[in-house]
Amino acid sequence: MNVRYFAAARAAAGVEEERFDLSDGDTLAALFEAILAVERPDPPAGTPPLARILSRSSFLLNEVAVRNHSASLKPDDVVDVLPPFAGG
């Protein structure tokens, strides 16, 4: 599946998007584990660690908001990570 990072999540992840090969039916929670298992450089100064950002973020699964971390995923799904942000 493809994961797209936005704003602070992009800065903390060090990439705009990346692919993960999880089994059909794995959950959003399993995807978070896979994301956090990737070795990454330290985020830029002032950017929280990716784990903290994930714990506060909203998520879109194929462009639909999802709050249930036990939601099943499919290999061709797209998950967007949207950290909280302010502004207008």
Secondary structure as the mmCIF struct_conf table of DSSP 4:
data_model
#
loop_
_struct_conf.conf_type_id
_struct_conf.id
_struct_conf.beg_label_comp_id
_struct_conf.beg_label_asym_id
_struct_conf.beg_label_seq_id
_struct_conf.end_label_comp_id
_struct_conf.end_label_asym_id
_struct_conf.end_label_seq_id
STRN STRN1 ASN A 2 TYR A 5
TURN_TY1_P TURN_TY1_P1 ALA A 7 ALA A 7
HELX_RH_AL_P HELX_RH_AL_P1 ALA A 8 ALA A 13
TURN_TY1_P TURN_TY1_P2 GLY A 14 GLY A 14
BEND BEND1 VAL A 15 GLU A 16
STRN STRN2 GLU A 17 ARG A 19
TURN_TY1_P TURN_TY1_P3 ASP A 24 GLY A 25
STRN STRN3 THR A 27 THR A 27
HELX_RH_AL_P HELX_RH_AL_P2 LEU A 28 ALA A 37
BEND BEND2 VAL A 38 VAL A 38
HELX_LH_PP_P HELX_LH_PP_P1 PRO A 41 PRO A 44
TURN_TY1_P TURN_TY1_P4 ALA A 45 GLY A 46
HELX_LH_PP_P HELX_LH_PP_P2 THR A 47 PRO A 49
HELX_RH_AL_P HELX_RH_AL_P3 LEU A 50 ARG A 56
STRN STRN4 SER A 58 LEU A 61
TURN_TY1_P TURN_TY1_P5 ASN A 62 GLU A 63
STRN STRN5 VAL A 64 VAL A 66
TURN_TY1_P TURN_TY1_P6 HIS A 69 SER A 70
STRN STRN6 SER A 72 SER A 72
TURN_TY1_P TURN_TY1_P7 PRO A 75 ASP A 76
STRN STRN7 VAL A 78 LEU A 82
#
